[in-house]
């Protein structure tokens, strides 16, 4: 973890009080509300466990099962993830986001760097994900939840959701959090994959097949938990529904783009107000 990138903008994800990066030899805790956190293999883990009462807490057991399934899939077939490798749709999303300044990637994935955020001059990438992922990353990383962002208000010029909204416990809350940490003039940028389309189903099917092959029949392919739409997602919201969440978060959509190839996707860009 590159603590120098994080110590000026961290906040307790529960109470939003300023939170200084602690010494790795100590147990992290919020001086304001007393919430305790931890280190995870060198990464600061600011996941609020247990989460505060609400939809996140209500879905917690289901979320843990989906995370376990996702970890297996990432290990079995990392290239099937939309943020891994040299993908045209990922490059187009990065261009659509008009990356500049301090960029937060919500659900950055477990890889060393998300493919849609190349190492560009003037772009300072910070990622957050519930999975620890790669021990060596090319950007600053903190483990945590998109619904409880551990950052101070007005911190980021861009907040990205690169096919991550459908993994979140409470996507509406996550978009409100994105609006909170957005700097004046900043933008929230969403990549929504339309998984009912055959072209985008192929990577998902590849994950399932690879996971099954990796375990060579010793364990069945992860079943879909009750309350989820498949083994890895809560649901696959349509773009109109996501736009409604964006508006409810106090944001306004200013740009849209629809892709048919190489994946069926919609990109949305929003600003405050």
N, C-alpha and C positions, 0 to 999 in steps of 0.2 A: 504494500500500500504506500502510495506517495503522500505521506501525511502533510507535506508542505502545501499541497493543493487543497487540503480539506480543513485545516485548522482555522481558517478565517471565515468559514461559512457554515460550519456544522451547527445543528440545533438538536435538542432532544426531540425525537419523533413523537413523544407523548404530549409534552407541554410547550414545545418550541422555544424553550429557554436556550441561550447560547451554550454550546457544548464544546469544550476544548478537547483536542485529541490527547488522550492520556498516554502515559508511558506504557509500552507493551508489557512491562512486568507487573502492572497494576490492573485491577478489575475496573473497567469503565463504569461510571455512574453519573447520573445527572445531579448536580449540586442543588438544583431548584426543586425537583419533585421526588428525588431519591430513587428513580427507576434505575435498575442495574442492567448492564449489557455485558459484552464479552469480546475477546479476541478469538478469531478462528483462523489458525494457520497463517498468522501475520496480517489478516484483514480485520478491520474493525467491524464487528457485527452489531448493528443498531436495530435489530429486529425486536419489536416490543412483544415479549413473551412473558405471560399470556397477553394477547392483544386486549385493548379496552373493549368494553361491552359494545355490541353492534353487529353489523353484518359480517365484518371480518371475523370476529370471535365466533359467530354462529356457524360459519363455514370452515372453521379452522381444521377440524379433523379431516374433512374432505380435501382441503388444500394440501395437507401434509401427504395424503395418498397420491395426489396428482404430482406433487413435487418429487416423490420417490419414483413414480413412473417416468417423469421427465428426465431425471438423472440417469436412469437406465437407458433411455432413448438417446440422450446426448452421447453417452459413452459408446453405444452400439453403432450409431450412424450420425456423427456430428455434421457431415456435409448435407444431411437432409434438413437441417435447420436453415431458415431463410436468412439468418444473419451470418452465416459461415460461408467462406469461399467467394470466388469472383463471380457474382451473379449480376446479370443485367438489371433485374428489378431492384436489387439492393443499391446499385450505383445510381439508378434513377431516383430512388428515394432520397439518397444523400444529396443529389443535385436539387431536388424539389425542396428540401429543408433549408437550402441556402445557408449552409453552416458558417457560423462566425462566432467569435467570442467564447464565452464559457458555455459548454454544451452538457446537459444532463441526459443520459440515456437510461430510461426507466425500463428495466428488464433487459439489460445489456447482454445476457446470456453468459455461458461459462467459458467462452473462447478468449484468446489473448486480446483480440480486438474485433468489434463488430464490423462487418464488411461495408456497411453503409456510412461509416465515419472514418474516412482515410486520414492519415497523419498529415494535416494541412497546416501551413503557417497561420498563426492567429486563431487557431481552434484549440481550446483547452477542454479535453473530454474527461468527464467524470461519469462513472457508471454505477448503477445500483441494481442488485439482483438478489433474490432469495437464496440462490445456489452459490456456494463459494467459488466453484469453477477453477480456472487456471490459476496456478500459484504465481506465475509471472505474467502480468498483464502490461500492455503498452499504454495504459492510462490509469488515472487514479480510480480506486474502487472502494466502495463500502457495501457491506452486505446489509440488506434490509428490504422493506416493503414499499411498493409504490403508493399504497394508501396512507403510509405514515412516513413521508419523506423527512430525513434527518438533516434538513438544510434550512438556513435562515430565509426569510422573505426577500424577494427581489434579487436573488443570487444569479439566475441563469438567463442567458440570451436566447437559448433554445432548450426546449424540453421535448425529447423524442420518445415516442411509443412505437417501436419497430416491431409490429406484429405481436405486441405483448399485452394489449388490453384484454384479450380473451383468456389470458392466464390469471388475471387479477381477481381477488376475492370481491372487491367492490370498485369496479371501474369508474363509477360516478365520483366516488370519494377521491380516487387517484387523480382524476382530471381537476378536481377542486384543489388538490395539493399542488398539481402542476401550475395552476394559475397563481397560487400563493407564492411559489418560489420564482416566478417569472419576473425578470427585470423590466422596467419600463421600455416599451418598444420591442420586447421579446416576443417569441412565437412558440406555440405548442404545435408539434407536427406529429401526425398519426399515420401509420401504415396499417391499413385494415385488409387482411387477406380474406377473400371470399372462398371459404373452404368447400362450399358445395359445388364449386366448379371443378371439372375433371382435371384441368391442368395443375391446379394447386393441390389436389388430393394426392398426386403422385409422391411428393416429398413425405407427406404424412404416412402413406402406405409403405414407403421405403423405410421409415423409422420402425414401424411395426414389424416388418419382415426381418430387418436387420437385428432388432432386439431379440426376436424369436430364434434366429439363426445363431446369434452369439451365445445364447444359453443352451443351444443344441437340444432343445426339448426337455431340459431338466426342470424348467419352470415355464408355465404357459405365458403367452403374451399378456401383458397387464390388462385385466378386464376394465370396463368402464365403471367407475364407482357410481353408486346411486347419487343422483343430484348433479352429475356432470354429463356433458354431451358426448364426450369420448374419453379415452384413457388419459388425455393430457390437457383438456380444456374444460372450463365451466360451461361456456357457450360460445357461439360464433355470431356476435351481434352484426346486424346489417348496418351499412353506412348511415342511413337515416336515423337509426337509433343512437349511433355514436354522435352524430351531429346534435341531437337533442341533449345528450349528456354534456357536450361541449358548451352549448348555450346555457344550460343550467349551472355550469361552473363559472359563469360570468365572462365567457369568451365568445368571440365572433369569428366564424369561418370566413377567410378571405381568399382562399384558393383551394381548388380541388383538381385532382387528376385521376383518371381511370385507366388501368392497364388491363389488357387481355392476354398479353404474352410478355415474359415467359411465365407469369403467374397472373391469375385474375385477382386484381388488387385495386384498392382505392386509397389515394393519398389525400390528407386533409391538413390544411395549415390554418391556425387560428391565432388571434391576438386578443388582448383584453378589451372588453366592452363591445 
